[in-house]
């Protein structure tokens, strides 16, 4: 790793990441404040429409029957499309910079003429990403903590269990980030890399819900294993407190695989900068 | 018998071919740039100059042949090569948030050598305010900063792609002085350009690349010496219908007037002229600009000389 390159990458991603962290923290705080109240009112009703329940379970990836207010509310908060979209967007923005972003804005000629091996360059970029990732990811539990200060203590989450969910969410984020790193090494155009990852991510998330929309799409349930959400089930963790070892192992494998593939391709590829 | 010590080569390309799929890059390029020389790399736009530079800097892997710089393999030991190289790309873009001071500090940190002192000295020579941010700089200022960043660590080899772009004539002179001083101190300058006049003013030796191939590699004096003579003959009484003498290649021909190029000894031409009614004759060496135009324009890469 090269400290100069690390600082350069931080300089270029820090402000964007602070904005993402701020928005994520605020959204997370609002969810932590509002969702337990909404959920409490909702649970007072005896009947939950099957379609709502099916959609919710698809979102959770787990049968939520028997879950309490706090578990359901914080599961929704931590797997809400707004949270997932913001996290995905941050991973994509930061991880498509090298080399596609540098080539597209014309600075690659200067960057790649520096006396640093490509592996070090890639490692420095990854380290810079991990630094800002902690900031962005950390904003979510921080927001939840702040928001939950203003609710009935009975509705507050079990923080140790939420910590496990945090690790699981970080793995999801890392998988999208490493997918972006790979896409950025496969093309010279950042726009293309972004588009490819956005399409893949949206598909990956949608595939988890399609079967709930129309009986004709029931067959897509078999493809749910392609969804990143299939490996992120906060409700289960919040309900039983166990570590989702299988999910983490699969996501970890995806992260390591994408990262290694991207690194291997980056060190071997030609850099045509025009 | 003792071996003759060979001149160290800071750029050594042998049979270098680089293709982009079906698109041509460069074909069988062989170049040897000795240490301490000012080497001009001339060619029209799209001839393959930047491809060669990208191979030297390890951006591109040779399709065939070898590329070595500072005694190291340009692809496998690219980062070691670049530690000894200062370069400026043809289309320089720097990170917009940098200013001159922060750029010198950042590059010092990345390179692991102090570039601040040398950079400040160069900024004075090139008259650049280091406090201005790149996003607020004019094109000429950015070019100066790029040159400072290429020169400040006193590299053994300078690889400059169209470095005078956007520099005013005064700054071009300053750059010329700096490059001559570097070469005098044993540094090598690989100067790529499509403009003959600036290469002529800076370099001792030139290679001309055209359609991806080297069509000339020599000193400027040698290239001039190898070139033929431009010949123009105005005949009387339609005497130009005769066959031209050996060595004369005509580019324009009518019964009254011939124009072309003569190579080889002039005697056959003079004997021919003595035997026909001639109104006017011009025989002259082409100037450098014409010479290079011939290299650039000639079909199949055949130029004016050897």
Contacts between the chains, C-beta under 8 A, distances in Angstrom:
chain1	res1	chain2	res2	distance
A	2	B	110	5.9
A	3	B	109	6.1
A	4	B	106	5.7
A	4	B	107	7.5
A	4	B	108	7.8
A	4	B	109	3.4
A	4	B	110	3.4
A	4	B	111	7.8
A	5	B	110	5.9
A	7	B	106	7.2
A	7	B	109	7.1
A	8	B	95	7.3
A	8	B	106	6.1
A	8	B	110	7.6
A	11	B	97	6.6
A	12	B	95	7.2
A	12	B	97	7.5
A	105	B	93	6.7
A	106	B	91	6.4
A	106	B	93	3.6
A	107	B	93	5.0
A	107	B	94	6.8
A	107	B	95	5.9
A	109	B	89	3.6
A	109	B	91	7.3
A	109	B	92	7.3
A	109	B	93	7.3
A	110	B	89	6.9
A	110	B	92	7.2
A	110	B	93	7.1
A	110	B	94	6.1
A	110	B	95	7.9
A	110	B	146	7.6
A	110	B	149	7.8
A	112	B	57	7.2
A	112	B	58	7.8
A	112	B	59	5.8
A	113	B	57	5.4
A	113	B	82	6.1
A	113	B	85	7.5
A	113	B	87	4.8
A	113	B	89	7.4
A	114	B	82	6.6
A	114	B	107	7.5
A	114	B	110	5.3
A	114	B	111	6.9
A	115	B	79	5.0
A	115	B	80	7.3
A	115	B	81	7.9
A	115	B	82	4.0
A	115	B	83	3.7
A	115	B	85	7.9
A	115	B	110	7.8
A	115	B	111	6.0
A	116	B	79	5.8
A	116	B	110	6.5
A	117	B	78	7.5
A	117	B	79	4.4
A	118	B	78	7.9
A	118	B	79	8.0
A	120	B	79	7.7
A	270	B	59	6.8
A	270	B	60	4.8
A	270	B	61	6.0
A	271	B	54	7.4
A	271	B	59	4.2
A	271	B	60	7.0
A	272	B	20	7.0
A	272	B	54	7.6
A	272	B	59	7.5
A	272	B	60	7.0
A	273	B	54	7.6
A	273	B	59	6.9
A	273	B	89	7.7
A	274	B	50	7.6
A	274	B	91	7.2
